[in-house]
Amino acid sequence: LFHGPTCAFKDFALQLLPLLIQKSKDYLKDNSRTLILTATSGDTGKAALEGFANIDGIDKGIDIAVLYPQDGVSLVQKRQMVTQEGVNTLVLGIEGNFDDAQSQVKKAFLDKDLREELAKFNISLSSANSINIGRLVPQTAYYFYVYKQLLNSGEIKEGEKLSFCVPTGNFGDILAGYYAKRMGLPVDMLISASNENKVLKEFFETGVYDSNRAFIPTSSPSMDIVISSNLERLLYHTSNDEFTAMYMDSLSKTGSYTIGEEHRRIIENEGFRGGYSKVEGSYLAIREVFEKHGYLMDTHTGVAWKVAEKWQGGSQGDPGSKMVVLSTASPYKFSPYVCDALGVGYSSEEDAMAALEAFTGAKIPDPLAGIYKKEIVHKKTIRPDEFTKEVIKSIKDRKFKIIVPATTANIGPGFDTLGIALNLYAEFLVEVRGAGDGALDFIDFEIEGVDDIYKNKNNLFIKSYIYAAKHMGVHIYPEKVRLVINSQIPISRGLGSSAAFIVAGVALAFEISKASYSRNDILQIASQIEGHPDNVAPAIFGGMRASLMEGATTYSTGLLIHEDLRFIAAVPHTTLSTEESRAVLPDQVSFKAAVSNISRTGLLIGCFQNREYNFLKIALKDNLHQPYRLSLIEDADKIMEIAQESLGAYLSGAGPTIMILEEKSSKKDYFEIKSSTLSDLYDLKVCFGGTKVIR
């Protein structure tokens, strides 16, 4: 189960969970921001970071803070977390063990002062730990999947029961198996496999849950847990809320609780059993399975295998059903321990990975290769009581990235109406200090990464920010804003550079104001600044848009366009401002010319929607702007002549870029256009994502 992007079984749910949260917020029309608080014993943290990092923040932004025991995870697990990139991520080491980390996260959810502080920023809390039911539900799928695989291979017959042995710490993965059983999967036993921290094994045998014990660090650190959060759910499902509350109250006050004999029999009848293996048993399982089957297990799977052997061998009562062991993590996340189990020598924890690969021939997974060479991004270690303070600080002093695509507008006859987003981007990395404090009545910008023309306080980005702030009627001056701009979009070339800077400035105002906002909110203000919506609408929403500005309101709708088109942007040396290109347009056009453009616009939309590209040349002909503006562009006639054999060509925006259309499958190479004719040539495709604000 560990072939995901972080080499842990938790990838299965945590690649899906961010999408489930966003979809849920769609259904609820909830535009608040979500802060994910997560404690990890090693694997959950990285899997959650991978799933949530750099997720788009417009409408339903999500940030994530991960707390891990500084000395309670493997070096690989730690490296995976502290090298995590993403402006919406916070990773903190904690002085203590996983139970300390988990306790702080639970306290944060109950902290009224923290909730009130976050509410000022329109932020609500959620979790990526298995205390979030959205983590458990996806994991039911692989129990059904393995049953189907064994049916297909003839190992079992339909309706035959299977038993599952699950390496367990927080009791989430095995509880997903219980949910699968309640859904109708033929499950016999669910065996909870523990290491030396065997609180669950003793609970299933005696009905006593006692966390008052020494915490034992082991070679299976993700199972080094003495307070298993999800056991509370099993207690609830097999009794009621009154008994569950009583047990949890006792656990909180005394560190233990005891369930009645009848309740224990109910849990036993549901198929739950417990077992445990010491380090020596896990190592023996790793060695024997590799020598006999050529399969390389990690230490957690080794614990489960050894426990499964005890049950299958009858020493603890053979269930009489075939048993599946859940293999939960890549052995390369625990290379030194696996090397010890196999008798492989190594000089350091870093060297153990290469030594293990050389000895076994099992390839190091791509996500782990080179992990020791990655730059460490998160360096802070805190005391447990400093967690909420660090969370609040990360919200006030934060970084985020605004990414806006290039656009092509005025598409043939679609003058000031049609626009398409393209995969060329302007990136704005923003660092805000003291956001929302209102301490100052001005904004101090530091700007890097662009020409001097964009470094002054009158650049289009800052002017749009100020316009949006006044329009919103809010005081949104932070203490300091550092801005790094990296724009691939050429300036004054008809590819929406102005729209990109306007959209980014408006998005920044919404971000700093802490207001809930949508893409449509950005559109209304950006259209007022730009004066027309044909560029800003596709830049914000992505894809192809038809837009209309009437008074103070902009209306925009998405149009169907397929991914099988190439947009070759031929960019001449000529620069052309919007003012220059508008100056050559006639004040009036004939009735016939207007009707022709309206007709061709409808035909053009149909061509894109229905993939009738053979009509594009006729549909792209224009009477309103292109003939006049092409006369301003040096060598335009040469480019248009070369484009004759394409699907069609048109002047992009106000110019001077000429867009040549081809199908993706086309092998035509337009680099034959002489370099003296062009300053650049881009082979682009439609961007369907639009503007992203990545926190």
C-alpha positions in Angstrom: 0.0 0.0 0.0 3.0 2.3 -0.1 3.5 3.1 -3.8 2.1 6.7 -3.5 4.2 9.9 -3.7 5.5 9.7 -0.1 5.9 5.8 0.1 3.3 5.3 2.8 -0.2 3.7 2.8 -1.6 7.1 4.0 -1.1 8.5 0.5 -4.2 6.6 -0.6 -6.4 8.7 1.6 -4.4 11.9 1.7 -4.3 12.4 -2.0 -8.1 12.4 -2.0 -8.8 14.2 1.3 -8.0 17.8 0.0 -10.4 17.3 -2.9 -13.1 15.9 -0.5 -12.7 19.0 1.7 -12.9 21.4 -1.3 -15.9 19.6 -2.7 -17.6 19.6 0.7 -17.0 23.4 1.0 -18.5 23.8 -2.5 -21.7 22.0 -1.4 -21.9 24.0 1.8 -21.1 27.3 0.0 -18.4 27.8 2.6 -15.8 30.3 1.5 -13.9 30.3 4.8 -10.2 29.3 4.8 -9.3 26.0 6.3 -6.2 25.3 8.5 -5.3 21.6 8.7 -3.7 20.8 12.0 -1.9 17.4 12.0 0.2 15.4 14.5 2.4 12.7 13.0 4.4 9.8 14.1 6.2 9.9 10.8 4.1 9.0 7.7 0.9 11.0 8.1 2.8 14.3 8.1 4.6 14.0 4.8 1.6 12.3 3.1 -0.7 15.2 4.3 1.9 17.8 3.3 2.1 16.3 -0.2 -1.6 16.2 -0.6 -2.3 19.8 0.7 0.9 21.7 -0.4 0.3 24.4 -3.1 -3.4 23.8 -3.3 -5.3 26.7 -4.9 -6.6 29.1 -2.3 -9.3 31.0 -4.1 -12.9 30.3 -2.8 -11.7 27.6 -0.4 -8.1 28.1 0.6 -6.3 25.5 2.7 -3.2 25.8 4.9 -1.5 22.9 6.7 0.5 22.8 10.0 2.3 19.5 10.9 3.7 18.7 14.4 6.1 15.8 14.7 8.2 14.4 17.6 11.7 15.8 16.9 13.4 12.5 17.9 10.6 10.1 17.3 10.6 9.6 13.6 13.2 8.0 11.2 15.7 10.3 9.5 14.1 9.7 6.1 10.6 10.6 7.5 12.0 13.7 9.1 13.8 14.7 5.9 10.6 14.2 3.9 8.8 16.7 6.1 11.5 19.4 6.7 12.3 19.6 3.0 8.6 20.1 2.0 8.1 23.0 -0.3 4.9 25.0 -0.5 4.0 28.4 0.7 0.9 27.0 2.6 2.9 24.6 4.8 4.3 24.8 8.3 6.3 22.0 9.8 7.3 22.0 13.5 9.4 19.6 15.5 8.2 19.1 19.1 10.2 18.2 22.2 8.4 15.0 23.2 6.8 12.0 21.6 3.9 11.4 19.3 1.4 11.4 22.1 2.6 14.8 23.2 2.2 16.1 19.6 -1.3 14.5 19.2 -2.3 16.0 22.6 -1.4 19.5 21.4 -3.4 19.2 18.2 -6.4 17.9 20.2 -6.0 20.8 22.6 -5.9 23.3 19.7 -9.3 22.1 18.5 -10.7 22.8 21.9 -8.9 26.1 22.4 -11.6 28.9 22.3 -9.0 31.7 22.2 -7.3 30.1 19.2 -10.6 29.7 17.4 -11.5 33.3 18.0 -8.1 34.5 16.8 -8.4 32.4 13.6 -11.9 33.7 13.0 -10.5 37.2 12.6 -8.7 35.8 9.5 -11.8 33.8 8.4 -10.1 30.5 9.2 -11.7 27.3 10.5 -9.8 24.2 11.7 -9.7 20.7 10.3 -7.3 17.7 10.5 -5.5 15.3 8.2 -5.1 12.8 11.1 -7.4 9.8 11.2 -9.5 11.7 13.7 -10.9 13.2 10.5 -13.4 10.6 9.1 -12.4 11.7 5.6 -9.1 10.0 6.2 -10.7 6.7 7.1 -13.4 6.3 4.5 -11.1 6.1 1.4 -9.1 3.4 3.2 -12.1 1.0 3.1 -11.5 0.7 -0.6 -8.4 -1.5 -0.5 -10.1 -4.1 1.7 -12.6 -4.6 -1.0 -9.9 -4.4 -3.7 -7.8 -7.3 -2.1 -11.0 -9.4 -1.8 -11.7 -8.9 -5.5 -8.1 -9.8 -6.4 -8.2 -13.0 -4.4 -11.5 -13.9 -6.0 -10.1 -13.3 -9.5 -7.0 -15.4 -8.7 -9.1 -18.3 -7.3 -7.6 -18.0 -3.8 -11.0 -17.6 -2.3 -14.6 -18.3 -3.3 -17.4 -15.7 -3.2 -18.7 -15.2 0.3 -15.7 -16.8 1.9 -14.4 -14.8 4.9 -10.9 -13.2 5.0 -9.0 -12.1 8.1 -6.7 -9.1 8.1 -3.7 -8.4 10.2 -2.9 -4.6 10.4 0.1 -2.9 12.0 -1.6 -0.5 14.3 -0.8 2.6 16.3 -3.6 5.1 16.1 -6.2 2.4 15.2 -7.3 4.1 12.0 -6.3 1.7 9.3 -7.8 -1.3 11.0 -11.0 0.7 11.8 -11.4 1.3 8.0 -11.4 -2.6 7.7 -14.2 -2.7 10.3 -16.2 -0.1 8.2 -15.6 -2.4 5.2 -17.0 -5.3 7.2 -20.1 -3.2 8.2 -20.6 -2.4 4.5 -20.9 -6.1 3.7 -17.4 -7.3 3.0 -17.0 -10.9 4.3 -14.4 -10.3 7.1 -13.6 -12.8 9.8 -10.9 -11.4 12.1 -9.4 -8.0 12.3 -6.1 -8.5 14.2 -4.5 -5.4 15.7 -0.7 -5.9 15.6 1.3 -3.9 18.1 5.0 -3.5 18.9 6.3 -3.3 22.5 3.8 -0.4 23.1 1.1 -3.1 23.3 -1.7 -1.2 24.9 -4.2 -2.3 22.2 -3.2 -6.0 22.5 -3.9 -5.9 26.2 -7.2 -4.1 25.8 -8.6 -6.7 23.4 -7.5 -9.5 25.8 -8.7 -7.9 29.1 -11.0 -5.0 28.3 -8.6 -2.7 30.2 -7.1 0.3 28.4 -4.2 1.6 30.4 -2.0 4.3 29.1 -0.1 4.7 32.3 3.0 2.9 31.1 6.5 3.7 29.9 6.7 4.9 26.3 9.0 2.6 24.4 10.8 3.9 21.3 11.1 1.1 18.8 12.3 0.2 15.3 8.6 0.7 14.2 8.2 4.3 15.3 4.8 5.0 13.6 3.4 2.4 16.0 5.0 4.0 19.1 1.6 5.2 20.5 -0.1 4.6 23.8 -3.2 6.7 23.2 -5.0 5.4 20.1 -7.5 8.0 19.0 -9.7 5.9 16.8 -10.5 3.3 19.5 -13.0 5.8 20.7 -15.0 5.3 17.5 -15.0 1.5 18.0 -16.3 2.0 21.5 -19.1 4.2 20.2 -20.1 1.8 17.4 -20.3 -1.1 19.9 -22.0 0.7 22.8 -23.4 4.3 22.8 -22.4 7.9 23.3 -23.0 7.8 27.0 -20.6 4.9 27.7 -18.1 6.3 25.3 -18.1 9.7 27.0 -17.7 7.9 30.4 -14.6 5.9 29.1 -13.0 9.0 27.5 -13.6 11.0 30.7 -11.9 8.3 32.7 -9.0 8.2 30.2 -8.5 11.9 30.5 -8.6 12.0 34.3 -6.9 8.7 35.2 -5.1 7.5 32.1 -7.2 4.4 31.9 -10.6 2.8 31.6 -12.2 -0.6 31.8 -15.1 -1.8 29.7 -17.7 -4.3 30.9 -17.5 -8.0 30.1 -20.5 -7.8 27.9 -19.1 -4.9 25.9 -15.8 -6.8 25.5 -17.7 -9.9 24.1 -19.5 -7.6 21.6 -16.1 -6.3 20.4 -14.7 -9.9 20.2 -17.8 -11.0 18.2 -17.1 -8.2 15.7 -13.8 -10.1 15.0 -11.3 -7.9 16.8 -8.2 -9.5 18.3 -4.8 -8.2 19.5 -1.3 -9.4 19.1 2.2 -8.0 19.4 5.8 -8.7 18.4 9.0 -7.5 19.8 11.8 -6.0 17.6 13.5 -9.4 17.3 10.3 -10.9 15.9 9.9 -8.1 13.4 13.5 -8.5 12.3 13.1 -12.3 12.0 10.0 -11.8 9.8 11.9 -9.4 7.5 14.8 -11.8 7.0 12.6 -14.9 6.5 10.2 -13.3 4.1 13.0 -11.8 2.0 14.9 -15.1 1.9 11.9 -17.2 1.1 9.8 -14.9 -1.1 12.2 -12.2 -2.2 9.8 -9.6 -0.8 11.4 -6.7 1.2 9.3 -5.6 4.2 9.7 -2.6 6.5 9.7 -2.9 10.3 6.0 -2.2 10.8 4.9 -4.8 8.3 7.4 -7.1 10.0 5.5 -6.7 13.2 2.2 -7.5 11.5 3.7 -10.5 9.7 5.0 -12.0 12.9 1.6 -11.5 14.6 -0.2 -13.0 11.7 2.1 -16.1 11.8 1.1 -16.7 15.5 -2.5 -16.7 14.6 -2.2 -18.8 11.4 0.1 -21.2 13.2 -2.6 -21.8 15.9 -0.6 -20.6 18.9 -3.2 -18.0 19.5 -6.1 -19.8 17.9 -6.2 -20.3 14.1 -9.1 -18.3 12.7 -9.6 -20.9 10.0 -9.6 -18.2 7.3 -7.0 -16.9 4.9 -5.2 -13.9 6.3 -4.0 -10.7 4.6 -1.2 -8.7 6.0 -1.3 -4.9 5.3 2.1 -3.7 4.2 2.1 -0.1 5.2 5.4 1.7 4.4 8.4 1.4 2.1 11.4 -0.4 3.8 13.6 2.4 2.5 11.9 4.8 5.1 13.5 2.6 7.8 16.7 1.5 6.0 19.0 1.2 9.1 16.5 -1.1 10.9 15.9 -3.2 7.8 19.7 -3.5 7.2 20.0 -4.6 10.8 17.4 -7.3 10.3 19.2 -8.6 7.2 22.7 -8.3 8.6 23.7 -5.6 6.1 26.5 -3.3 7.2 26.3 0.5 6.8 28.3 3.5 8.0 25.4 6.0 8.6 21.7 6.2 8.4 22.1 8.0 5.1 24.4 5.2 3.8 21.9 2.5 4.9 19.6 3.3 2.0 22.3 2.6 -0.7 23.6 -0.4 1.2 20.1 -1.9 1.3 19.6 -1.4 -2.4 22.9 -3.0 -3.2 22.2 -6.0 -1.0 18.6 -6.7 -2.1 18.4 -5.4 -5.6 15.2 -3.6 -4.7 15.3 -0.2 -6.2 15.1 2.9 -4.0 11.7 4.5 -4.7 11.9 7.7 -6.8 10.3 9.9 -4.1 13.1 8.9 -1.6 16.0 9.0 -4.0 18.1 12.1 -3.3 16.1 13.0 -0.1 19.3 13.8 1.8 20.4 16.3 -0.8 17.2 18.4 -0.7 17.3 21.8 1.0 15.9 21.9 4.5 13.0 24.4 4.6 11.5 23.9 8.1 14.1 24.2 10.9 12.1 25.1 14.0 11.7 22.9 17.1 9.3 24.0 19.8 8.1 23.1 23.3 4.6 21.5 23.3 3.0 24.6 24.9 4.3 26.8 22.0 2.3 25.2 19.3 -0.7 27.5 19.2 1.5 30.6 19.3 3.5 29.4 16.3 0.2 28.6 14.4 -1.0 32.2 15.0 2.3 33.7 14.0 2.3 31.7 10.7 -1.1 33.2 9.9 -0.1 36.8 10.6 3.4 36.6 9.0 2.8 34.5 6.0 3.8 33.8 2.5 1.6 33.0 -0.5 2.0 32.8 -4.2 -0.3 34.3 -6.8 -0.1 32.7 -10.3 -1.9 34.2 -13.3 -1.9 32.7 -16.8 -1.3 34.6 -20.0 -4.3 35.2 -22.2 -5.2 35.7 -25.9 -8.2 37.9 -26.5 -10.0 39.7 -29.4 -10.0 36.3 -31.0 -10.7 37.0 -34.7 -14.2 38.5 -34.8 -14.6 38.2 -31.0 -13.5 41.8 -30.3 -13.5 42.7 -26.6 -15.7 39.6 -26.0 -13.7 36.3 -26.3 -10.6 35.3 -24.4 -8.6 32.1 -23.8 -6.1 31.4 -21.0 -2.7 30.0 -22.0 0.0 28.1 -20.1 2.4 31.0 -19.8 2.4 32.4 -16.3 3.2 35.4 -14.1 4.2 34.5 -10.6 4.0 36.8 -7.6 5.6 35.5 -4.4 4.3 37.6 -1.5 5.6 37.8 2.0 3.4 39.7 4.4 4.4 40.8 7.9 1.9 41.9 10.5 -1.1 41.3 8.2 -4.3 42.8 9.4 -2.8 44.6 12.4 -3.7 48.0 10.9 -0.7 49.5 12.6 0.2 51.8 9.7 -1.7 53.9 7.2 0.5 53.0 4.3 1.9 49.9 2.6 5.7 49.4 2.3 6.5 47.3 -0.8 9.9 45.7 -1.6 9.8 44.5 -5.2 12.3 42.1 -6.8 12.6 40.1 -9.9 11.3 42.6 -12.6 12.6 45.5 -14.6 12.9 48.9 -12.9 9.7 50.1 -14.6 7.8 47.7 -12.3 9.6 48.5 -9.1 8.1 51.9 -8.5 4.9 52.5 -6.5 3.0 53.3 -9.6 3.3 49.9 -11.2 0.0 48.2 -12.3 0.2 45.6 -9.6 0.3 48.1 -6.8 -2.2 50.5 -8.4 -4.6 47.6 -8.8 -4.1 46.6 -5.2 -4.8 50.2 -4.0 -7.9 50.5 -6.3 -9.3 47.2 -5.0 -8.6 48.2 -1.3 -10.6 51.4 -1.8 -13.3 49.6 -3.7 -13.7 47.1 -0.8 -13.8 49.9 1.7 -11.5 48.2 4.2 -8.3 49.2 5.9 -5.8 46.7 4.7 -2.3 48.0 5.3 0.1 45.4 6.7 3.4 46.5 8.1 5.5 45.2 5.3 5.0 43.4 2.0 7.9 41.8 0.1 7.1 41.0 -3.5 9.1 38.8 -5.9 7.7 38.9 -9.4 8.7 36.3 -12.0 6.7 36.8 -15.2 7.1 34.7 -18.3 4.5 36.8 -20.1 6.1 39.3 -22.5 5.2 43.0 -21.8 3.0 44.9 -24.3 2.8 42.0 -26.7 -1.0 41.2 -26.7 -0.7 38.2 -24.3 -2.4 39.7 -21.3 0.5 41.0 -19.3 -1.6 43.9 -18.0 -4.5 41.6 -17.1 -2.1 39.4 -15.2 -0.7 42.3 -13.1 -4.2 43.7 -12.5 -5.7 40.3 -11.4 -2.7 39.6 -9.1 -3.1 43.1 -7.5 -6.8 42.6 -6.8 -6.2 39.0 -5.5 -3.5 40.4 -3.1 -6.1 43.0 -1.7 -8.5 40.2 -1.0 -5.9 38.0 0.6 -4.6 40.7 2.9 -8.1 41.9 3.8 -8.9 38.4 5.2 -12.2 38.6 3.4 -14.0 35.6 1.9 -13.8 36.0 -1.9 -14.5 34.2 -5.1 -13.2 34.4 -8.7 -16.3 36.4 -9.6 -15.3 39.0 -6.9 -11.9 39.4 -8.5 -13.5 39.7 -11.9 -15.8 42.6 -11.0 -13.0 44.8 -9.7 -10.4 43.7 -12.3 -12.8 44.5 -15.1 -13.3 48.0 -13.8 -9.5 48.6 -13.7 -8.9 47.0 -17.2 -11.9 48.6 -18.7 -13.0 45.5 -20.6 -13.2 41.8 -19.4 -12.0 39.8 -22.4 -8.5 39.3 -20.9 -9.1 39.3 -17.2 -12.0 36.8 -17.3 -10.0 33.9 -18.8 -7.0 34.9 -16.7 -9.1 34.4 -13.5 -11.3 31.4 -14.5 -9.1 29.6 -17.1 -10.2 28.0 -20.3 -12.3 30.0 -22.9 -14.7 32.7 -21.7 -17.3 35.0 -23.3 -17.7 38.2 -21.3 -19.7 41.4 -21.3 -19.2 44.5 -19.2 -22.4 46.5 -18.7 -22.1 49.5 -16.4 -20.4 48.4 -13.1 -21.2 44.7 -13.6 -19.3 42.1 -15.6 -21.0 39.0 -16.9 -18.8 36.0 -17.9 -19.5 32.4 -18.9 -17.2 29.5 -19.8 -17.2 28.1 -23.3 -16.2 24.6 -24.3 -12.7 24.3 -25.8 -10.7 21.1 -26.1 -7.2 20.3 -25.1 -6.2 19.1 -28.6 -5.2 22.6 -29.8 -1.8 24.3 -30.0 -1.5 28.0 -29.9 1.7 29.1 -31.6 2.4 32.7 -30.4 4.5 34.5 -33.0 5.8 37.6 -31.1 7.3 40.2 -33.4 10.0 42.7 -32.3 7.4 45.5 -32.4 5.9 46.6 -29.1 2.3 47.9 -29.3 0.4 49.7 -26.5 -3.3 49.4 -26.2 -3.6 53.1 -26.7 -1.7 53.0 -30.0 -3.7 50.0 -31.3 -7.0 51.6 -30.4 -6.1 54.9 -32.0 -6.2 53.3 -35.5 -9.7 51.8 -35.2 -12.5 53.5 -37.1 -15.2 55.3 -35.2 -17.9 53.5 -37.2 -18.3 50.3 -39.2 -20.9 49.3 -41.7 -24.0 47.3 -40.8 -22.8 44.6 -43.1 -19.4 44.4 -41.3 -21.0 44.2 -37.9 -23.4 41.4 -38.9 -20.4 39.5 -40.5 -18.5 39.7 -37.2 -21.5 38.6 -35.2 -22.0 35.6 -37.5 -18.4 34.6 -37.5 -18.2 34.8 -33.7 -21.0 32.3 -33.4 -19.3 30.0 -35.9 -16.0 30.4 -34.1 -17.5 29.2 -30.8 -19.1 26.3 -32.5 -15.7 25.4 -34.2 -14.0 25.2 -30.9 -16.8 23.4 -29.1 -17.4 20.8 -31.8 -13.8 20.4 -33.0 -14.8 21.4 -36.5 -11.4 23.0 -37.1 -11.7 23.0 -40.9 -14.0 26.0 -40.5 -11.6 28.0 -38.3 -10.0 30.0 -41.2 -13.4 31.4 -42.3 -14.6 31.9 -38.7 -11.4 33.8 -37.7 -11.8 36.5 -40.4 -12.4 39.9 -38.8 -13.7 43.3 -40.0 -13.5 45.4 -36.8 -9.9 45.5 -35.6 -7.5 43.1 -37.2 -7.1 44.8 -40.7 -6.3 48.1 -39.1 -3.9 46.9 -36.4 -1.9 44.5 -38.6 -0.7 47.6 -40.5 1.1 48.8 -37.3 3.2 45.5 -37.1 6.4 45.1 -38.9 6.6 41.8 -40.9 3.0 40.9 -40.0 2.3 40.0 -43.6 5.2 37.5 -43.6 4.0 35.8 -40.5 0.4 35.6 -41.8 1.7 34.2 -45.1 3.6 31.4 -43.3 0.4 30.7 -41.2 -1.7 30.1 -44.3 -1.2 26.4 -44.1 -2.3 26.3 -40.4 -5.8 25.8 -39.1 -6.1 29.6 -38.9 -4.3 32.7 -37.5 -5.4 35.9 -35.8 -4.0 39.0 -34.0 -3.8 38.3 -30.3 -5.3 41.1 -28.1 -4.2 44.5 -29.2 -1.1 42.9 -30.9 1.5 42.6 -32.0 1.6 38.8 -31.3 0.0 36.7 -34.0 -1.5 33.5 -32.9 -1.3 30.5 -35.2 -3.6 27.5 -34.5 -2.7 23.9 -34.9 -3.9 20.5 -33.6 -1.7 18.9 -31.0 -1.0 16.0 -33.3 0.4 18.4 -35.9 4.1 18.1 -36.5 4.5 21.5 -38.2 7.5 23.4 -37.0 7.0 27.2 -37.2 10.6 27.9 -36.1 11.2 28.4 -39.8 10.0 31.9 -39.3 13.2 34.0 -39.6 14.6 35.0 -36.2 14.9 38.6 -37.6 11.1 38.6 -37.9 10.4 37.6 -34.3 11.5 38.4 -30.8 10.1 35.1 -29.6 8.0 32.0 -30.5 5.9 30.1 -27.9 4.2 26.7 -28.4 1.3 27.0 -26.0 -1.9 25.2 -24.9 -5.1 26.1 -23.1 -4.7 26.7 -19.3 -7.9 25.4 -17.6 -7.0 26.3 -14.1 -7.0 30.1 -14.2 -5.5 32.2 -11.4 -4.3 30.3 -8.4 -3.6 31.7 -4.9 -1.3 29.2 -3.2 -0.9 29.6 0.5 
